[in-house]
């Protein structure tokens, strides 16, 4: 049996650069979560949790507002300006 998939299907890889101090902080959070069996201990999950905390606590945006920002309106089907010429014999 393989590992449980922990990332959503729409997750995309990105590159971030961390200082040694930042790496130590990330590793400490990971180990503390693992020790208390809190789950969400992968680096991606930890960074995601941190970004959500900043967004909600410091930028004062709710999860509903986040979903609203990501909502995509259905675009109307563009009308095509195609002129059809009759066939000439």
N, C-alpha and C positions, 0 to 999 in steps of 0.2 A: 504494500500500500504506500503510495507517494505522499508527499506533503500536501496539506490543505492549501488551496490557492487563496492568497490573502489580498491580492491586488484586484481592483475592479477591471472589467474588460476594457473600459475606455481609458485606462491609465497609459500614459506615454512616457518613455524614458527621457530624462533630461540629464544634463551634466551640471554638477555643482562643485565648487572648490571650497574645502574647509581647511582652516589653519590647524596645526597640531592641537591647540587648545579646544577648538570646536569639535575635532574628532574625539578628544577625550570626553567632552561633555556628552556627545552623542553615544559613545560607548558606555558611559556611566548610566545614562538613562536606560539604555538597552538592557544592561545587566541588572539594574534595579527592578525593571518591569519583569524580567525573566525570573528573578529570585522570588518575587511575590506572585508569580503566575498571573500577571495582569493582562497578558496578551499584548498585541500590537507592539511587538518589540523589534520589528525590522526597521532598518534606517529609513525606508520610505514611509512607513507608518508613523514613526516618531517625527519626522520632518512635516508630514501632513498634519498631524495633531498640533504641532507648534504653529504652523501657518494658520490653521483654523482658530486657534486660541488668539493669535494676534488679530485676526480679522474680526472675530466676534467681540473680544474684550477691549481691544484698543481702538479699533476702527468703528466699534458699536454697530456692527451689521449682524443681523440674525441669520439663522440657517435658511429661513424663508426668503430673506432678501438675496442670499447667495443663489438660491434656486431661481429666483426671479431674474437675476443678472445673467444666468446661463440659459434662460428660456429663449428658444428660437421661434420666431413667428413664421408661420407658413407663408412663404412668398407666393404671391399670385402668379399664375402661369402667364408669362409675358406674351403679349399679343404679337404675333409675327406679322411683319409687313411684307408678305409675299404676294406678288402679283402674278396671277396665272394668265398666260397668254393663250388664246385659242389656237388650235393647230390649223395651219394654213395648208391647203392642198398643193 
